[in-house]
Amino acid sequence: MPKPTQKVEDAPALTPGIIAAMTPGVELADRSNPGLRVRCNASGTKTFFYRYRAQDGGLRQIKLGEFGAMTLAGARSALQKKKLEREQGIDPQKEKRKARAEATRAREASRAKAYTVADLVEDYISENLSKLKRGGEGERLLRKELLPKLGHRPAAAVTRRELQDEVMRPTMTRAARVATMLLSRIRCAYAHGLEQGRLPDDHISPTIGIKGAPQVRRTRALSDGELATFLRWLPHSPYSRSVRDVVHLCLLTGCRSGEIVAARWRDIDLERGTWVLRDTKNSLPHTVMLSRQAVELLRYRRDLDDEFAFPSPKRPNRHINQKAVGLAQYEARQPTADGKVTDPLTANWSTHDLRRSAATGLARLGCPRVVQDRILNHVDNSIGAIYDVHRYDDEARHWLQVWSDHLTALTAPNVASIAA
């Protein structure tokens, strides 16, 4: 057997024995079959390959097989086939790459056909939505509105018209805002599938070109007259006691209803009049300064549950659902048998409007904007906020008490003494 440094052209004709005795790093040519070579790899395996010069002048090579699985005679036979292809104007290496690309496309098409919308949604929920603080609503929408209609379809085959006609238009007709939220989640699910390589690289999302409902910025804030009417009605409303207290606390604190229903006693100090919010929209801890009225309301609820201020009557160890508040509002706005509506406010309102009403009311009473931001847990991104690190806790407590006293005064009977 020739040494590794021996010139290839001086090597004798290959034999099975010579090939079997090759050591790693050695490459030999078959002198009787120009172009046929065998290389011993670092692992000890021997590979037959065909080295040739292409029509463009480039030097190329293509693997023929592994010694053992392929005999020397088999390698020589395979060599002749490749040479015949060259004589016919076919580049073996290019053909191999073409066949490999076609096989890859076939596999991708097969995977795409098997990868359904249900698979796409489940992957998006488990890998993305489940990790988001408020991903539950998006998951609910996808399962309720999308999967029953298109869950069985291959994700890559869904067209824009199909998505529009079967999912988006019916949802848009029924609830425009819900449809917009659903469209956003479907768009994110497809983007996630593409990022993870589960959809073809050239796939175009069916959500492209579909528009959601125009977003209307709400500016509803209750006037003092509306607040007085509402607060007088609230104790006698058809709401449950928990819903009444949630709504009342929205006004007293300016907090969001979702934050209130999830309140835990471990975060509330009734003696100091503080409530620490750990899970907030901006992810920043927030201490709510409780007025005397808010403390009195919470003190009534203290014995209802050891963990939650608003425990669920149906789900053990859980708080009431935020949707219970919206459902109570909806039912109070429906006409009764005699055609009357229970809700005393003629104009439509939401619990978030109560938060806006609290901020607007504080402004009417003279509360500085910086204290309003502190109460509402809004982030001030101005230059002044970078240098002003004062917490404004005392100011927030003072103005929330002023605001709570103002709400109490709105419901007080207008009685004057005879002497006066």
Secondary structure as GFF3:
##gff-version 3
##sequence-region A 1 420
A	DSSP	three_ten_helix	8	10	.	.	.	ID=ss1
A	DSSP	alpha_helix	16	20	.	.	.	ID=ss2
A	DSSP	beta_strand	27	29	.	.	.	ID=ss3
A	DSSP	beta_strand	36	40	.	.	.	ID=ss4
A	DSSP	beta_strand	46	53	.	.	.	ID=ss5
A	DSSP	beta_strand	59	66	.	.	.	ID=ss6
A	DSSP	alpha_helix	72	87	.	.	.	ID=ss7
A	DSSP	alpha_helix	92	114	.	.	.	ID=ss8
A	DSSP	alpha_helix	117	127	.	.	.	ID=ss9
A	DSSP	three_ten_helix	129	131	.	.	.	ID=ss10
A	DSSP	alpha_helix	136	141	.	.	.	ID=ss11
A	DSSP	pi_helix	142	146	.	.	.	ID=ss12
A	DSSP	alpha_helix	147	150	.	.	.	ID=ss13
A	DSSP	three_ten_helix	155	157	.	.	.	ID=ss14
A	DSSP	alpha_helix	160	163	.	.	.	ID=ss15
A	DSSP	pi_helix	164	168	.	.	.	ID=ss16
A	DSSP	alpha_helix	169	174	.	.	.	ID=ss17
A	DSSP	alpha_helix	176	195	.	.	.	ID=ss18
A	DSSP	alpha_helix	224	233	.	.	.	ID=ss19
A	DSSP	three_ten_helix	234	236	.	.	.	ID=ss20
A	DSSP	alpha_helix	241	253	.	.	.	ID=ss21
A	DSSP	alpha_helix	257	261	.	.	.	ID=ss22
A	DSSP	three_ten_helix	265	267	.	.	.	ID=ss23
A	DSSP	beta_strand	268	269	.	.	.	ID=ss24
A	DSSP	beta_strand	274	277	.	.	.	ID=ss25
A	DSSP	beta_strand	286	289	.	.	.	ID=ss26
A	DSSP	alpha_helix	292	301	.	.	.	ID=ss27
A	DSSP	alpha_helix	323	333	.	.	.	ID=ss28
A	DSSP	alpha_helix	351	365	.	.	.	ID=ss29
A	DSSP	alpha_helix	369	376	.	.	.	ID=ss30
A	DSSP	alpha_helix	383	387	.	.	.	ID=ss31
A	DSSP	alpha_helix	393	411	.	.	.	ID=ss32
###
